Amino acid sequence: MENCINEVEVVTISEDGLVCIPRLARGLNGFQNGCKISVVICDDKIELRPLGGELSEECMCMIASEDALSENWLSEKDEEAWKDL
């Protein structure tokens, strides 16, 4: 996949961590109102990707792991087991 920069816009992060996605980006396929997007966090950048259609195996694994961990992690028993590591 070739990286291509068509336009650069500056946005401001609000106190609540919100940003406005520029109109040009909202016009792209997968970025319409109400659509789900993934936020991919890299060392020095953040990528927004639409969650439409097929997801990669890696992405599905991350989503499944996050859901499972959020339901089952941080019990008192877990905290006790991991506190000295």
C-alpha positions as CSV (number, residue, x, y, z in Angstrom):
1,M,0.0,0.0,0.0
2,E,1.5,3.3,-1.0
3,N,1.4,6.3,1.4
4,C,-0.1,9.4,-0.2
5,I,-0.7,12.7,1.4
6,N,-3.5,14.6,-0.4
7,E,-4.1,17.4,2.1
8,V,-2.9,18.4,5.5
9,E,-5.3,20.1,8.0
10,V,-4.7,21.2,11.6
11,V,-7.2,20.4,14.2
12,T,-7.3,21.0,18.0
13,I,-7.7,18.4,20.7
14,S,-10.3,19.5,23.2
15,E,-10.0,19.2,26.9
16,D,-12.1,16.0,26.7
17,G,-9.7,14.5,24.0
18,L,-12.1,15.2,21.1
19,V,-11.1,16.2,17.6
20,C,-13.1,17.3,14.6
21,I,-12.4,15.1,11.6
22,P,-12.0,17.4,8.6
23,R,-14.8,17.5,6.0
24,L,-12.5,16.0,3.3
25,A,-11.8,13.0,5.5
26,R,-15.5,12.6,6.4
27,G,-16.3,12.3,2.7
28,L,-14.1,9.2,2.3
29,N,-15.7,5.8,2.2
30,G,-16.2,4.4,5.7
31,F,-16.0,7.7,7.5
32,Q,-19.7,8.9,7.4
33,N,-21.7,9.9,10.5
34,G,-22.4,6.9,12.8
35,C,-19.8,4.6,11.3
36,K,-17.3,2.8,13.6
37,I,-13.6,3.4,13.1
38,S,-10.6,1.9,14.8
39,V,-7.8,4.0,16.3
40,V,-4.4,2.5,15.6
41,I,-1.7,3.8,17.9
42,C,1.9,3.7,16.7
43,D,5.0,5.1,18.2
44,D,4.7,8.6,16.7
45,K,1.4,8.6,15.0
46,I,-2.3,7.7,15.2
47,E,-4.2,6.2,12.3
48,L,-8.0,6.2,11.9
49,R,-9.3,3.3,9.9
50,P,-12.9,2.5,9.0
51,L,-14.3,-0.7,10.5
52,G,-16.4,-1.7,7.5
53,G,-16.0,-4.9,5.6
54,E,-13.3,-7.5,6.3
55,L,-11.0,-7.0,9.3
56,S,-7.5,-8.5,9.3
57,E,-6.8,-11.5,11.6
58,E,-4.5,-9.3,13.7
59,C,-7.2,-6.6,14.1
60,M,-9.8,-9.2,15.1
61,C,-7.4,-10.7,17.6
62,M,-6.8,-7.3,19.2
63,I,-10.5,-6.5,19.4
64,A,-11.4,-9.9,20.9
65,S,-8.5,-9.7,23.4
66,E,-9.6,-6.2,24.5
67,D,-13.2,-7.4,25.1
68,A,-12.1,-10.5,27.0
69,L,-9.6,-8.7,29.2
70,S,-12.0,-5.9,30.0
71,E,-14.6,-8.4,31.3
72,N,-12.2,-10.6,33.2
73,W,-9.2,-8.5,34.3
74,L,-8.5,-6.5,37.5
75,S,-10.3,-8.7,40.0
76,E,-8.8,-8.6,43.5
77,K,-7.4,-12.1,42.8
78,D,-5.6,-10.8,39.7
79,E,-4.2,-7.8,41.5
80,E,-2.8,-9.9,44.3
81,A,-1.2,-12.3,41.8
82,W,0.5,-9.6,39.8
83,K,1.4,-7.0,42.4
84,D,5.0,-8.0,42.9
85,L,5.9,-8.3,39.2
